C-alpha cells in the first residue's frame, strides 16, 4: 500500500496548524514580555517618584514633593491595571502552549504513520525482489535438471549400442548416472 495523497495532505495540514499555533504562541509571548516590561518601567517610575519625595523633604521643595507623590500614585495605578492583564496574558500563553504541543504531537503522529508505511513498503518490495530471485534461481535449477534428464537417455542409448558396454545392474547406478544425479540436485 503506497502512502496515499490523503496521508501526505494530512501531514501538510498538521504542519500548517502547528506553524499557526507556534506563531500565535510567539505573539502571545511577545505581548506578555511587553506587559512585563511595562510593569518593570512602572515600578521604576514609582521608585523615581519616591526618591523625588525624599529629596524634596530634605530641600523643602513642595512642588517636587507633590510631583513625586503624583508619580508614585500614578505608578501604583498603572501597576494595578497591568497586574490582571499580565495574569490573563500568562493564561493565554499557557493555553496556546498546550495547543501548540497538541498540534506538534498530531503532526509527529502523521509523520510516524507515513514513515511506518514507507518502511513497510520497502520491506514488501525487498521481499518481492527476493522472491523473484528465488523463483528465477529455482526455475534455472529446474531447467538444468530437465536438460540433464533429457541428456541421460541419449547417453544410455549410445552406451547400449556400443559393443563394449555392459548392462547396468538393476538398482545400481553407473558412474555416469551418479554424476548426473549429483548435478541435478
PyMOL commands that place a pseudoatom at each C-alpha (Angstrom):
pseudoatom trace, name=CA, resn=UNK, resi=1, chain=A, elem=C, hetatm=0, pos=[0.000, 0.000, 0.000]
pseudoatom trace, name=CA, resn=UNK, resi=2, chain=A, elem=C, hetatm=0, pos=[1.573, 3.243, -1.084]
pseudoatom trace, name=CA, resn=UNK, resi=3, chain=A, elem=C, hetatm=0, pos=[1.459, 6.294, 1.115]
pseudoatom trace, name=CA, resn=UNK, resi=4, chain=A, elem=C, hetatm=0, pos=[-1.730, 7.906, -0.021]
pseudoatom trace, name=CA, resn=UNK, resi=5, chain=A, elem=C, hetatm=0, pos=[-2.114, 11.506, -1.051]
pseudoatom trace, name=CA, resn=UNK, resi=6, chain=A, elem=C, hetatm=0, pos=[-4.625, 11.875, 1.762]
pseudoatom trace, name=CA, resn=UNK, resi=7, chain=A, elem=C, hetatm=0, pos=[-1.950, 10.979, 4.342]
pseudoatom trace, name=CA, resn=UNK, resi=8, chain=A, elem=C, hetatm=0, pos=[0.512, 13.402, 2.793]
pseudoatom trace, name=CA, resn=UNK, resi=9, chain=A, elem=C, hetatm=0, pos=[-2.183, 16.089, 2.716]
pseudoatom trace, name=CA, resn=UNK, resi=10, chain=A, elem=C, hetatm=0, pos=[-2.962, 15.348, 6.371]
pseudoatom trace, name=CA, resn=UNK, resi=11, chain=A, elem=C, hetatm=0, pos=[0.711, 15.774, 7.231]
pseudoatom trace, name=CA, resn=UNK, resi=12, chain=A, elem=C, hetatm=0, pos=[0.803, 19.094, 5.372]
pseudoatom trace, name=CA, resn=UNK, resi=13, chain=A, elem=C, hetatm=0, pos=[-2.324, 20.307, 7.191]
pseudoatom trace, name=CA, resn=UNK, resi=14, chain=A, elem=C, hetatm=0, pos=[-0.884, 19.238, 10.552]
pseudoatom trace, name=CA, resn=UNK, resi=15, chain=A, elem=C, hetatm=0, pos=[2.333, 21.065, 9.707]
pseudoatom trace, name=CA, resn=UNK, resi=16, chain=A, elem=C, hetatm=0, pos=[0.426, 24.251, 8.843]
pseudoatom trace, name=CA, resn=UNK, resi=17, chain=A, elem=C, hetatm=0, pos=[-1.680, 24.020, 12.005]
pseudoatom trace, name=CA, resn=UNK, resi=18, chain=A, elem=C, hetatm=0, pos=[1.442, 23.571, 14.101]
pseudoatom trace, name=CA, resn=UNK, resi=19, chain=A, elem=C, hetatm=0, pos=[3.028, 26.592, 12.416]
pseudoatom trace, name=CA, resn=UNK, resi=20, chain=A, elem=C, hetatm=0, pos=[-0.059, 28.708, 13.116]
pseudoatom trace, name=CA, resn=UNK, resi=21, chain=A, elem=C, hetatm=0, pos=[-0.061, 27.665, 16.775]
pseudoatom trace, name=CA, resn=UNK, resi=22, chain=A, elem=C, hetatm=0, pos=[3.650, 28.431, 17.018]
pseudoatom trace, name=CA, resn=UNK, resi=23, chain=A, elem=C, hetatm=0, pos=[3.138, 31.915, 15.588]
pseudoatom trace, name=CA, resn=UNK, resi=24, chain=A, elem=C, hetatm=0, pos=[0.200, 32.547, 17.949]
pseudoatom trace, name=CA, resn=UNK, resi=25, chain=A, elem=C, hetatm=0, pos=[2.330, 31.368, 20.884]
pseudoatom trace, name=CA, resn=UNK, resi=26, chain=A, elem=C, hetatm=0, pos=[5.221, 33.615, 19.854]
pseudoatom trace, name=CA, resn=UNK, resi=27, chain=A, elem=C, hetatm=0, pos=[2.821, 36.555, 19.549]
pseudoatom trace, name=CA, resn=UNK, resi=28, chain=A, elem=C, hetatm=0, pos=[1.348, 35.883, 22.999]
pseudoatom trace, name=CA, resn=UNK, resi=29, chain=A, elem=C, hetatm=0, pos=[4.834, 35.520, 24.466]
pseudoatom trace, name=CA, resn=UNK, resi=30, chain=A, elem=C, hetatm=0, pos=[5.781, 38.862, 22.874]
pseudoatom trace, name=CA, resn=UNK, resi=31, chain=A, elem=C, hetatm=0, pos=[2.688, 40.523, 24.353]
pseudoatom trace, name=CA, resn=UNK, resi=32, chain=A, elem=C, hetatm=0, pos=[3.456, 39.035, 27.774]
pseudoatom trace, name=CA, resn=UNK, resi=33, chain=A, elem=C, hetatm=0, pos=[7.016, 40.303, 27.512]
pseudoatom trace, name=CA, resn=UNK, resi=34, chain=A, elem=C, hetatm=0, pos=[5.796, 43.813, 26.603]
pseudoatom trace, name=CA, resn=UNK, resi=35, chain=A, elem=C, hetatm=0, pos=[3.412, 43.851, 29.569]
pseudoatom trace, name=CA, resn=UNK, resi=36, chain=A, elem=C, hetatm=0, pos=[6.135, 42.661, 31.931]
pseudoatom trace, name=CA, resn=UNK, resi=37, chain=A, elem=C, hetatm=0, pos=[8.485, 45.295, 30.546]
pseudoatom trace, name=CA, resn=UNK, resi=38, chain=A, elem=C, hetatm=0, pos=[5.765, 47.933, 31.083]
pseudoatom trace, name=CA, resn=UNK, resi=39, chain=A, elem=C, hetatm=0, pos=[5.354, 46.732, 34.679]
pseudoatom trace, name=CA, resn=UNK, resi=40, chain=A, elem=C, hetatm=0, pos=[9.097, 46.995, 35.213]
pseudoatom trace, name=CA, resn=UNK, resi=41, chain=A, elem=C, hetatm=0, pos=[9.061, 50.538, 33.786]
pseudoatom trace, name=CA, resn=UNK, resi=42, chain=A, elem=C, hetatm=0, pos=[6.091, 51.414, 36.012]
pseudoatom trace, name=CA, resn=UNK, resi=43, chain=A, elem=C, hetatm=0, pos=[7.892, 50.103, 39.094]
pseudoatom trace, name=CA, resn=UNK, resi=44, chain=A, elem=C, hetatm=0, pos=[10.933, 52.157, 38.143]
pseudoatom trace, name=CA, resn=UNK, resi=45, chain=A, elem=C, hetatm=0, pos=[8.674, 55.212, 37.749]
pseudoatom trace, name=CA, resn=UNK, resi=46, chain=A, elem=C, hetatm=0, pos=[7.295, 54.611, 41.254]
pseudoatom trace, name=CA, resn=UNK, resi=47, chain=A, elem=C, hetatm=0, pos=[10.841, 54.395, 42.665]
pseudoatom trace, name=CA, resn=UNK, resi=48, chain=A, elem=C, hetatm=0, pos=[11.773, 57.676, 40.971]
pseudoatom trace, name=CA, resn=UNK, resi=49, chain=A, elem=C, hetatm=0, pos=[8.655, 59.289, 42.468]
pseudoatom trace, name=CA, resn=UNK, resi=50, chain=A, elem=C, hetatm=0, pos=[9.583, 58.084, 45.971]
pseudoatom trace, name=CA, resn=UNK, resi=51, chain=A, elem=C, hetatm=0, pos=[13.142, 59.376, 45.550]
pseudoatom trace, name=CA, resn=UNK, resi=52, chain=A, elem=C, hetatm=0, pos=[11.753, 62.730, 44.449]
pseudoatom trace, name=CA, resn=UNK, resi=53, chain=A, elem=C, hetatm=0, pos=[9.562, 62.850, 47.578]
pseudoatom trace, name=CA, resn=UNK, resi=54, chain=A, elem=C, hetatm=0, pos=[12.595, 62.019, 49.787]
pseudoatom trace, name=CA, resn=UNK, resi=55, chain=A, elem=C, hetatm=0, pos=[14.753, 64.684, 48.103]
pseudoatom trace, name=CA, resn=UNK, resi=56, chain=A, elem=C, hetatm=0, pos=[12.007, 67.292, 48.320]
pseudoatom trace, name=CA, resn=UNK, resi=57, chain=A, elem=C, hetatm=0, pos=[11.601, 66.552, 52.040]
pseudoatom trace, name=CA, resn=UNK, resi=58, chain=A, elem=C, hetatm=0, pos=[15.265, 67.484, 52.570]
pseudoatom trace, name=CA, resn=UNK, resi=59, chain=A, elem=C, hetatm=0, pos=[15.104, 70.585, 50.359]
pseudoatom trace, name=CA, resn=UNK, resi=60, chain=A, elem=C, hetatm=0, pos=[11.612, 71.697, 51.344]
pseudoatom trace, name=CA, resn=UNK, resi=61, chain=A, elem=C, hetatm=0, pos=[10.501, 71.916, 47.721]
pseudoatom trace, name=CA, resn=UNK, resi=62, chain=A, elem=C, hetatm=0, pos=[6.721, 71.486, 47.836]
pseudoatom trace, name=CA, resn=UNK, resi=63, chain=A, elem=C, hetatm=0, pos=[6.163, 71.245, 44.042]
pseudoatom trace, name=CA, resn=UNK, resi=64, chain=A, elem=C, hetatm=0, pos=[8.763, 68.430, 43.810]
pseudoatom trace, name=CA, resn=UNK, resi=65, chain=A, elem=C, hetatm=0, pos=[7.123, 66.624, 46.718]
pseudoatom trace, name=CA, resn=UNK, resi=66, chain=A, elem=C, hetatm=0, pos=[3.694, 66.883, 45.061]
pseudoatom trace, name=CA, resn=UNK, resi=67, chain=A, elem=C, hetatm=0, pos=[5.138, 65.729, 41.740]
pseudoatom trace, name=CA, resn=UNK, resi=68, chain=A, elem=C, hetatm=0, pos=[6.825, 62.772, 43.465]
pseudoatom trace, name=CA, resn=UNK, resi=69, chain=A, elem=C, hetatm=0, pos=[3.608, 61.811, 45.239]
pseudoatom trace, name=CA, resn=UNK, resi=70, chain=A, elem=C, hetatm=0, pos=[1.698, 62.010, 41.960]
pseudoatom trace, name=CA, resn=UNK, resi=71, chain=A, elem=C, hetatm=0, pos=[4.338, 59.869, 40.193]
pseudoatom trace, name=CA, resn=UNK, resi=72, chain=A, elem=C, hetatm=0, pos=[4.099, 57.257, 42.938]
pseudoatom trace, name=CA, resn=UNK, resi=73, chain=A, elem=C, hetatm=0, pos=[0.288, 57.226, 42.851]
pseudoatom trace, name=CA, resn=UNK, resi=74, chain=A, elem=C, hetatm=0, pos=[0.257, 57.029, 39.047]
pseudoatom trace, name=CA, resn=UNK, resi=75, chain=A, elem=C, hetatm=0, pos=[2.759, 54.161, 39.089]
pseudoatom trace, name=CA, resn=UNK, resi=76, chain=A, elem=C, hetatm=0, pos=[0.628, 52.230, 41.595]
pseudoatom trace, name=CA, resn=UNK, resi=77, chain=A, elem=C, hetatm=0, pos=[-2.499, 52.725, 39.475]
pseudoatom trace, name=CA, resn=UNK, resi=78, chain=A, elem=C, hetatm=0, pos=[-0.665, 51.647, 36.363]
pseudoatom trace, name=CA, resn=UNK, resi=79, chain=A, elem=C, hetatm=0, pos=[0.787, 48.584, 38.144]
pseudoatom trace, name=CA, resn=UNK, resi=80, chain=A, elem=C, hetatm=0, pos=[-2.681, 47.680, 39.437]
pseudoatom trace, name=CA, resn=UNK, resi=81, chain=A, elem=C, hetatm=0, pos=[-4.022, 47.881, 35.882]
pseudoatom trace, name=CA, resn=UNK, resi=82, chain=A, elem=C, hetatm=0, pos=[-1.138, 45.815, 34.449]
pseudoatom trace, name=CA, resn=UNK, resi=83, chain=A, elem=C, hetatm=0, pos=[-1.415, 43.005, 37.034]
pseudoatom trace, name=CA, resn=UNK, resi=84, chain=A, elem=C, hetatm=0, pos=[-4.629, 41.421, 35.724]
pseudoatom trace, name=CA, resn=UNK, resi=85, chain=A, elem=C, hetatm=0, pos=[-3.541, 41.923, 32.099]
pseudoatom trace, name=CA, resn=UNK, resi=86, chain=A, elem=C, hetatm=0, pos=[-0.238, 40.128, 32.798]
pseudoatom trace, name=CA, resn=UNK, resi=87, chain=A, elem=C, hetatm=0, pos=[-2.107, 37.306, 34.519]
pseudoatom trace, name=CA, resn=UNK, resi=88, chain=A, elem=C, hetatm=0, pos=[-4.529, 36.983, 31.588]
pseudoatom trace, name=CA, resn=UNK, resi=89, chain=A, elem=C, hetatm=0, pos=[-1.645, 37.072, 29.100]
pseudoatom trace, name=CA, resn=UNK, resi=90, chain=A, elem=C, hetatm=0, pos=[0.109, 34.338, 31.126]
pseudoatom trace, name=CA, resn=UNK, resi=91, chain=A, elem=C, hetatm=0, pos=[-3.045, 32.214, 30.968]
pseudoatom trace, name=CA, resn=UNK, resi=92, chain=A, elem=C, hetatm=0, pos=[-3.245, 32.799, 27.214]
pseudoatom trace, name=CA, resn=UNK, resi=93, chain=A, elem=C, hetatm=0, pos=[0.392, 31.755, 26.812]
pseudoatom trace, name=CA, resn=UNK, resi=94, chain=A, elem=C, hetatm=0, pos=[-0.249, 28.581, 28.799]
pseudoatom trace, name=CA, resn=UNK, resi=95, chain=A, elem=C, hetatm=0, pos=[-3.323, 27.697, 26.710]
pseudoatom trace, name=CA, resn=UNK, resi=96, chain=A, elem=C, hetatm=0, pos=[-1.531, 28.460, 23.431]
pseudoatom trace, name=CA, resn=UNK, resi=97, chain=A, elem=C, hetatm=0, pos=[1.480, 26.404, 24.519]
pseudoatom trace, name=CA, resn=UNK, resi=98, chain=A, elem=C, hetatm=0, pos=[-0.814, 23.429, 25.190]
pseudoatom trace, name=CA, resn=UNK, resi=99, chain=A, elem=C, hetatm=0, pos=[-2.461, 23.836, 21.771]
pseudoatom trace, name=CA, resn=UNK, resi=100, chain=A, elem=C, hetatm=0, pos=[0.943, 24.107, 20.104]
pseudoatom trace, name=CA, resn=UNK, resi=101, chain=A, elem=C, hetatm=0, pos=[2.201, 20.957, 21.808]
pseudoatom trace, name=CA, resn=UNK, resi=102, chain=A, elem=C, hetatm=0, pos=[-1.014, 19.103, 20.879]
pseudoatom trace, name=CA, resn=UNK, resi=103, chain=A, elem=C, hetatm=0, pos=[-0.615, 20.106, 17.217]
pseudoatom trace, name=CA, resn=UNK, resi=104, chain=A, elem=C, hetatm=0, pos=[3.048, 19.099, 17.286]
pseudoatom trace, name=CA, resn=UNK, resi=105, chain=A, elem=C, hetatm=0, pos=[2.053, 15.674, 18.624]
pseudoatom trace, name=CA, resn=UNK, resi=106, chain=A, elem=C, hetatm=0, pos=[-0.573, 15.308, 15.879]
pseudoatom trace, name=CA, resn=UNK, resi=107, chain=A, elem=C, hetatm=0, pos=[1.976, 16.251, 13.197]
pseudoatom trace, name=CA, resn=UNK, resi=108, chain=A, elem=C, hetatm=0, pos=[4.529, 13.818, 14.564]
pseudoatom trace, name=CA, resn=UNK, resi=109, chain=A, elem=C, hetatm=0, pos=[1.918, 11.060, 14.652]
pseudoatom trace, name=CA, resn=UNK, resi=110, chain=A, elem=C, hetatm=0, pos=[1.162, 11.692, 10.983]
pseudoatom trace, name=CA, resn=UNK, resi=111, chain=A, elem=C, hetatm=0, pos=[4.903, 11.679, 10.199]
pseudoatom trace, name=CA, resn=UNK, resi=112, chain=A, elem=C, hetatm=0, pos=[5.345, 8.419, 12.081]
pseudoatom trace, name=CA, resn=UNK, resi=113, chain=A, elem=C, hetatm=0, pos=[2.416, 6.860, 10.238]
pseudoatom trace, name=CA, resn=UNK, resi=114, chain=A, elem=C, hetatm=0, pos=[3.889, 7.853, 6.880]
pseudoatom trace, name=CA, resn=UNK, resi=115, chain=A, elem=C, hetatm=0, pos=[7.375, 6.621, 7.829]
pseudoatom trace, name=CA, resn=UNK, resi=116, chain=A, elem=C, hetatm=0, pos=[5.994, 3.296, 9.044]
pseudoatom trace, name=CA, resn=UNK, resi=117, chain=A, elem=C, hetatm=0, pos=[4.001, 2.895, 5.841]
pseudoatom trace, name=CA, resn=UNK, resi=118, chain=A, elem=C, hetatm=0, pos=[7.081, 3.683, 3.756]
pseudoatom trace, name=CA, resn=UNK, resi=119, chain=A, elem=C, hetatm=0, pos=[9.153, 1.216, 5.803]
pseudoatom trace, name=CA, resn=UNK, resi=120, chain=A, elem=C, hetatm=0, pos=[6.518, -1.493, 5.318]
pseudoatom trace, name=CA, resn=UNK, resi=121, chain=A, elem=C, hetatm=0, pos=[6.519, -0.777, 1.588]
pseudoatom trace, name=CA, resn=UNK, resi=122, chain=A, elem=C, hetatm=0, pos=[10.311, -1.046, 1.476]
pseudoatom trace, name=CA, resn=UNK, resi=123, chain=A, elem=C, hetatm=0, pos=[10.200, -4.377, 3.329]
pseudoatom trace, name=CA, resn=UNK, resi=124, chain=A, elem=C, hetatm=0, pos=[7.485, -5.686, 0.998]
pseudoatom trace, name=CA, resn=UNK, resi=125, chain=A, elem=C, hetatm=0, pos=[9.483, -4.564, -2.058]
pseudoatom trace, name=CA, resn=UNK, resi=126, chain=A, elem=C, hetatm=0, pos=[12.560, -6.288, -0.676]
pseudoatom trace, name=CA, resn=UNK, resi=127, chain=A, elem=C, hetatm=0, pos=[10.563, -9.473, -0.090]
pseudoatom trace, name=CA, resn=UNK, resi=128, chain=A, elem=C, hetatm=0, pos=[9.134, -9.351, -3.610]
pseudoatom trace, name=CA, resn=UNK, resi=129, chain=A, elem=C, hetatm=0, pos=[12.611, -8.837, -5.027]
pseudoatom trace, name=CA, resn=UNK, resi=130, chain=A, elem=C, hetatm=0, pos=[13.993, -11.754, -3.014]
pseudoatom trace, name=CA, resn=UNK, resi=131, chain=A, elem=C, hetatm=0, pos=[11.040, -13.936, -4.047]
pseudoatom trace, name=CA, resn=UNK, resi=132, chain=A, elem=C, hetatm=0, pos=[11.681, -13.089, -7.702]
pseudoatom trace, name=CA, resn=UNK, resi=133, chain=A, elem=C, hetatm=0, pos=[15.348, -14.033, -7.301]
pseudoatom trace, name=CA, resn=UNK, resi=134, chain=A, elem=C, hetatm=0, pos=[14.386, -17.282, -5.567]
pseudoatom trace, name=CA, resn=UNK, resi=135, chain=A, elem=C, hetatm=0, pos=[11.893, -18.103, -8.323]
pseudoatom trace, name=CA, resn=UNK, resi=136, chain=A, elem=C, hetatm=0, pos=[14.453, -17.342, -11.019]
pseudoatom trace, name=CA, resn=UNK, resi=137, chain=A, elem=C, hetatm=0, pos=[17.092, -19.490, -9.324]
pseudoatom trace, name=CA, resn=UNK, resi=138, chain=A, elem=C, hetatm=0, pos=[14.619, -22.321, -8.772]
pseudoatom trace, name=CA, resn=UNK, resi=139, chain=A, elem=C, hetatm=0, pos=[13.488, -22.276, -12.401]
pseudoatom trace, name=CA, resn=UNK, resi=140, chain=A, elem=C, hetatm=0, pos=[17.119, -22.232, -13.542]
pseudoatom trace, name=CA, resn=UNK, resi=141, chain=A, elem=C, hetatm=0, pos=[17.855, -25.346, -11.466]
pseudoatom trace, name=CA, resn=UNK, resi=142, chain=A, elem=C, hetatm=0, pos=[14.706, -26.998, -12.823]
pseudoatom trace, name=CA, resn=UNK, resi=143, chain=A, elem=C, hetatm=0, pos=[15.729, -26.243, -16.413]
pseudoatom trace, name=CA, resn=UNK, resi=144, chain=A, elem=C, hetatm=0, pos=[19.224, -27.589, -15.819]
pseudoatom trace, name=CA, resn=UNK, resi=145, chain=A, elem=C, hetatm=0, pos=[17.766, -30.730, -14.224]
pseudoatom trace, name=CA, resn=UNK, resi=146, chain=A, elem=C, hetatm=0, pos=[15.359, -31.214, -17.123]
pseudoatom trace, name=CA, resn=UNK, resi=147, chain=A, elem=C, hetatm=0, pos=[18.200, -30.798, -19.621]
pseudoatom trace, name=CA, resn=UNK, resi=148, chain=A, elem=C, hetatm=0, pos=[20.292, -33.318, -17.710]
pseudoatom trace, name=CA, resn=UNK, resi=149, chain=A, elem=C, hetatm=0, pos=[17.423, -35.821, -17.660]
pseudoatom trace, name=CA, resn=UNK, resi=150, chain=A, elem=C, hetatm=0, pos=[16.876, -35.478, -21.388]
pseudoatom trace, name=CA, resn=UNK, resi=151, chain=A, elem=C, hetatm=0, pos=[20.606, -35.979, -21.975]
pseudoatom trace, name=CA, resn=UNK, resi=152, chain=A, elem=C, hetatm=0, pos=[20.715, -39.105, -19.771]
pseudoatom trace, name=CA, resn=UNK, resi=153, chain=A, elem=C, hetatm=0, pos=[18.521, -41.325, -22.004]
pseudoatom trace, name=CA, resn=UNK, resi=154, chain=A, elem=C, hetatm=0, pos=[20.560, -40.311, -25.033]
pseudoatom trace, name=CA, resn=UNK, resi=155, chain=A, elem=C, hetatm=0, pos=[23.750, -41.315, -23.205]
pseudoatom trace, name=CA, resn=UNK, resi=156, chain=A, elem=C, hetatm=0, pos=[22.209, -44.584, -22.082]
pseudoatom trace, name=CA, resn=UNK, resi=157, chain=A, elem=C, hetatm=0, pos=[21.078, -45.354, -25.614]
pseudoatom trace, name=CA, resn=UNK, resi=158, chain=A, elem=C, hetatm=0, pos=[24.506, -44.642, -27.062]
pseudoatom trace, name=CA, resn=UNK, resi=159, chain=A, elem=C, hetatm=0, pos=[26.102, -46.748, -24.322]
pseudoatom trace, name=CA, resn=UNK, resi=160, chain=A, elem=C, hetatm=0, pos=[23.809, -49.728, -25.067]
pseudoatom trace, name=CA, resn=UNK, resi=161, chain=A, elem=C, hetatm=0, pos=[24.650, -49.584, -28.731]
pseudoatom trace, name=CA, resn=UNK, resi=162, chain=A, elem=C, hetatm=0, pos=[28.385, -49.820, -28.148]
pseudoatom trace, name=CA, resn=UNK, resi=163, chain=A, elem=C, hetatm=0, pos=[29.682, -53.417, -28.039]
pseudoatom trace, name=CA, resn=UNK, resi=164, chain=A, elem=C, hetatm=0, pos=[31.941, -52.857, -25.023]
pseudoatom trace, name=CA, resn=UNK, resi=165, chain=A, elem=C, hetatm=0, pos=[29.174, -51.528, -22.812]
pseudoatom trace, name=CA, resn=UNK, resi=166, chain=A, elem=C, hetatm=0, pos=[27.916, -53.863, -20.151]
pseudoatom trace, name=CA, resn=UNK, resi=167, chain=A, elem=C, hetatm=0, pos=[24.309, -53.880, -18.996]
pseudoatom trace, name=CA, resn=UNK, resi=168, chain=A, elem=C, hetatm=0, pos=[23.760, -51.988, -15.736]
pseudoatom trace, name=CA, resn=UNK, resi=169, chain=A, elem=C, hetatm=0, pos=[22.695, -53.914, -12.722]
pseudoatom trace, name=CA, resn=UNK, resi=170, chain=A, elem=C, hetatm=0, pos=[19.136, -53.072, -11.666]
pseudoatom trace, name=CA, resn=UNK, resi=171, chain=A, elem=C, hetatm=0, pos=[19.067, -50.724, -8.627]
pseudoatom trace, name=CA, resn=UNK, resi=172, chain=A, elem=C, hetatm=0, pos=[22.630, -49.585, -9.136]
pseudoatom trace, name=CA, resn=UNK, resi=173, chain=A, elem=C, hetatm=0, pos=[23.852, -46.580, -11.000]
pseudoatom trace, name=CA, resn=UNK, resi=174, chain=A, elem=C, hetatm=0, pos=[26.866, -46.368, -13.101]
pseudoatom trace, name=CA, resn=UNK, resi=175, chain=A, elem=C, hetatm=0, pos=[29.491, -43.642, -12.570]
pseudoatom trace, name=CA, resn=UNK, resi=176, chain=A, elem=C, hetatm=0, pos=[27.945, -41.501, -15.257]
pseudoatom trace, name=CA, resn=UNK, resi=177, chain=A, elem=C, hetatm=0, pos=[24.395, -41.803, -13.766]
pseudoatom trace, name=CA, resn=UNK, resi=178, chain=A, elem=C, hetatm=0, pos=[25.656, -40.961, -10.283]
pseudoatom trace, name=CA, resn=UNK, resi=179, chain=A, elem=C, hetatm=0, pos=[27.390, -37.853, -11.659]
pseudoatom trace, name=CA, resn=UNK, resi=180, chain=A, elem=C, hetatm=0, pos=[24.192, -36.759, -13.447]
pseudoatom trace, name=CA, resn=UNK, resi=181, chain=A, elem=C, hetatm=0, pos=[22.222, -37.362, -10.265]
pseudoatom trace, name=CA, resn=UNK, resi=182, chain=A, elem=C, hetatm=0, pos=[24.629, -35.132, -8.288]
pseudoatom trace, name=CA, resn=UNK, resi=183, chain=A, elem=C, hetatm=0, pos=[24.438, -32.354, -10.880]
pseudoatom trace, name=CA, resn=UNK, resi=184, chain=A, elem=C, hetatm=0, pos=[20.630, -32.337, -10.926]
pseudoatom trace, name=CA, resn=UNK, resi=185, chain=A, elem=C, hetatm=0, pos=[20.421, -31.876, -7.143]
for i in range(1, 185): cmd.bond("trace and resi %d" % i, "trace and resi %d" % (i + 1))
show_as sticks, trace
zoom trace
